[in-house]
Amino acid sequence: MKNYRVRFVLCFFAVIVFITAFFISPETVIGGVSNGLKLCAVSVIPSLFPFIVLSDYLIRSRSVEIFGRFLEPVTKAVFRLPGSAGCAVIMSLVGGYPVGAGMIVKLLENGSISQNQAKRMMLFCVNAGPAFVIGTVGTVMFSNRKAGIILYLSMIVSALVMGAFFRFFESSALEIKTKTPEFKSGVMNQSVTNSINSMFNLCAWVVLFSCVNALLESFSIPDSVMMWIKMITEVTGGCVAASGKYPVSIQALIIGWAGLSVHCQLLPYIKETQVKYLHFILSRLFHGALSATIAEFLFWLFPCQTSVFSTNTEVLPQLYSVSVPAAVATVILALMLTAEMTTVFRNKNNGEA
């Protein structure tokens, strides 16, 4: 009851502050909301939505169980996880922050993984996608795609190392299901509908934090303090604020931490997997620190020149220009939709016959 009262007071205080700020400086609030909506339309939705639909469809159609038979030797040996969890690990590395977390919850609800396995996965299956790291950070911010690739590789290696380490915290023996997996058709509509609801939740937090940062920038806050606020609260703004002031490898720390905006997006998944938020925070800090260390070593091994990013430049990639993985995910969805429709029509014809 005490925690509930504290949360209520904090929420009430935040609402009062937001309403007051709106009446004092409505143009600042409107500008922040506008920037947040633009970021969602140009970057967030095109890069995340195909992966969210694909991850949901893989579970509903039971495709994860089919692919899991081939992934099981690796997931069992490296992560001490069933094969079906392998799809979530892969999607977390290519899809973006919320994709892996959402897939973990669905696997847990489906009974494909245990509660303890879901907790472990939530600590290392939360990663930025290549569209953001390589496209936005590397290509747009530093004018060097190689720098983005190094940052992305450091993030992947860090996540895999953490996953291999957390395998030692599995207390029970790994149960392997011998049931033959079967493909389930007619679930695409449910996947799309569920994914749209998820996107609304994600975009709401993006817009909210964009508005909050716009309000903070309107106050007389020292640049050094504002830089740290951005690094803590929002990953894109944090990367922009740190560029040119710290070594490029620090970007890996910011990306690994992910920002409070991403943390808020993941709160429903954290609650479902019953991960303590303190443990989640520590895992983000460790992931970021390890990624930065690996990135520093890779930059020493493969030196590359980066341009000093101008903070006056708008960090919004061209529409669909940097989300090649999302395009691949869309093609895979199209192929799966074709296969699903073929199955539906075949079953219908067999029924009529």
N, C-alpha and C positions, 0 to 999 in steps of 0.2 A: 504493500500500500504506500509506503514511504517513497519508493522509486517512482511509482505512478504519479504521486503528487509533485515530485521534483520535475518529471518530464512535462507535466501539465503546466507548471509555472514557467519552465523554460520556453515551451511552445507559445504560451500566452505572451510572454515578454518579447519573443521574436516577432510575433504578429503585430504587436503594438509598435515596435521599432520600425518594421517594414511599412506600416500604414503612415506613421509619422514622416518617414523619409519620403514617401510618395507625395505627400502634400507639400513638403518643404522643397523637394527637387524632383518634380514629376518627369522632367526631360531626361534626367539621369536614369531613373527607373525604366522609362520607355526605351532609352538607348540600350541599357543592359539586356532587357527582354528581347529587343530586336536583334542584338548580336547573338544571343543564345539561340533564338529561332533560326537565324541564318546558319549558325554552326551545325544545328541539327539537320537542316535541309541539305546543306552542301557536303557535310562530312559524316556525321553520326549515323544517319539513316542509311545512306548508300553503302557505307562500309560495314554496318552491323546487321541490318535487317535480313539479308540473304543467309547469313550464318545462323541467326536466331531461328529462322524458319527451318533451315536444314537440320540443325541440332534437334529441334522439336520433332521433326518428321522422322529422323533416324530412330528415335526412341519409340514413338507411337507406332511406326511400321515394323518395329522389332528388328530393324536392320543392324542395330548395334550388336545384337546377339549373333547375327550372321557374320559380320566383320570381326566380332570378338573372338571367333574360333581361330582366326589367323593371327590376331594380335596377342592372344593369350600367352604364348611362350615368352614374349617380351615383357608384357605387363606383370606377369607372375614373377619372373626372374628379377626385374629391375625395381618394380614398385610394390610387389606383393599385392597385386590387385587383379580382379577377374578381367577377362578379355574385353567384356563390354565397357569397362572403364577406359580402355585404350582410346576409343573414339572421343571421349570427353577430354582426355589429355591432349590429343592432337588438335581438336577444335579450340581448346584454350590457348594454343600456341599460334593459331592462324586467324582466329575469329575476333579477338578483342576481349576486354575485361569481363563483361557480363556473360559472354557466351558459355565459357567453361563452367562458371558457377551455376548458371541456369540448367545446364545439362546434368550436373552433379545431382541437383535436387530432383530432377525427373528420373534419374537412375535410381535414386533412393526411394522415391514413391513407387517406382516400378518393381522394387525388390531385387534389382540387379546388383546392388552393392549394399553393404551393411552401414549402420550409423557411424561406426568408427572409421570405416573406409571413406565415407563422405566427409568426415571431419578432416582427415589427412589430406584429401584431394583439395579441399577448400583453401588449404594453406600453400599450395603450389600451382594450382590450376587457374590462377587469376593473372592474366598477362595481357599486355597491349598487343594489338595486331600489327602485321607488317605495313598495312596501309598508313597507320599513324607513325610508327617508328621510322620506317624507311622513307615513306612519301613525305609526311609533314615535317618531322624533325630533321631527317637527313637532307632531303632534296630542297624543301622550302626554307627551313631555318638556316641551314649551314651550306647550302648550295653544293652539297657533296653527297651523292647517293652512297658512296663507299662508307662514309661515316654512319649513315643510317643502318647499313647492313651490319657493321660491326656492333652497333648498339643493340640491334635485334638479335644477333647471334649471342651476345653476352647475356641477354635476357632469357633466351632459350636454354643455354647451358646452365644458368643459375637455377631455373625452374626444375630442370631434370635432376640436377644435383640435390636439390631440396627434396624432390619426390623420392629419390633413391635413399636419402637419409631417413625420411619419415617412415620408410618401410619397417624400420626396427621398432616402431611404436605400435605395430599390429600385435595385439595380445592373443588373438585366437588364430586357429589354423585356417588357411584359405580354403573356402568351400568351392569346389568346381561343379557346376551344374552339367549334368549329362543329357538333359533334355534337348532334342533336336529343334533348333530355332526355325520358325516359320514366318514368312513375310506376311504382313497384314496390310491389306489395301483399304482405300477409302478414308484415309485419315488426313489427307493434304489440307482439306478445308479447316479442320480443327487446328492444325499446326499454324496456318496463316492467321486465323482469328486470335489464337493465343499469343502469337508473336507480335501482332499489332498492339495488344494490351501491354505487352512487355516494353515495346518501344515508347508508348505513352509515358510509362513510369520513368524510363531512362531520360527521355527528353525533358520531362518536368524538372528533374534534378539539374540537368545541364543549364536550362533557362534560369532556374533559381540561383545557382551559384554565379552565373554570368551577371545577373542583376546585383547580387551581393558585392561582387568584386567591383562593379561599376560604381556602387555607392561608396565603397571604401576609398576608391581612387579620387572621389570628389572631396574627401577630407584632406587636411594638411598632415598626412602621414609621411614620415621620412622614407625616401626611396629604398633604403636598405631594409627597413621593416616591411614595407609593402612587398618587396621582392620575396621575403620569407613567407609572408601571408599567402602569396600566390603559389609558391612552391608547396605549401602545406595543403591548400584548399583545392586547387584545380590543376590537373596535369598539363594541359596545353598552355595556360597562362604561366605556370611555373617554369616550363621549358623555355618560354619566351623571355621571362624575367632573368633566368640564369645564363642565357646565351650571351657570350662575350664577356661575362664577369667571372665565370668559373671554367675549368677545363671541360672539354666535351664529354668526358666520361661521367661527369656529375649528372648529365642528362639521364643516364641509366639509373641513377639513384632516384631521381624524380619520377621516372617512368615506373620503376619498381614499387615505389611508395603509392603511386596512382592518384593520390589526392583525396580529400574528404568527399568531394563530389562523387567519385567512383565508389567510395566506401558506402555512401548513402544509397547509391543505386543497388548495391549488393546486400543491403540490410535484410531484405526478405529471405534471401538465400542463406545468409549467415544464421538467421533465426531457425530456418528449417533444418539445417544440418547440425544445429546446437553447438556451433563453435563459439567459444568465448571471444568477445570482441577484442579483449586484451591480447589473446593469442593471435588473432587475425592481424592486429596492428604490428605485433612483434615479427610476424612472418613477412609482412610487407616491408618493414625496415630491414630485415635480414636479406630479403630478396633484392632490395635496392642496393644495399651495401655490397653484396656479393656480385651483383651485376656490374656495379661501378668498378670493382676490383678487376673483374675479368675484362671489362672494356678498356681499362687503363693498360692492361697487359697487351691486349690486341692492338691498341693504337700504337704502343711501343714496337710491336712486332711488324705491324703494317701501317707505317706513318701515312697520314693523308692531310692535305691542306683544307681548312674550312674557312669560309668567309665569316666575318663578324656580322651577326644578324642585327638588323635595325629594328628596334622595338616599335618604330612608327609604321612598320610594314604590317599589313593585315595577314594573319596566319590562317588563311582559308584556302585549301587546294581547289583547283578547278574541279567542277562537278564530274565525278567518276574517274578522274584522271589518275589517281594513285591507288585505287582499290582493285588491283588485278585479282587478288585472292577472292574478293567478293564477286567479281565477274565469273571466276571459276566455280564458286559455290552456286551461283545462279544457273550456270550450265548444268551442273550436277543435279540441281533441283528440277530443271526442265527434263532431263533424262529420266529421273525418278518419277516425275509426273506422267511421262509417256508410258513408263512401265506399269504404273498404277492404273492408268486408264485402260491399258491393254488387258490387265488382269480383271478389272471390273467388267469390261465388255465380254471377256471370255467366260466369266462366271455367269453372266446374265444369259448368254447364248446357251450355255450348258443347262441352265435352269429351264429355259424355254423348250429345249429339246427333250 
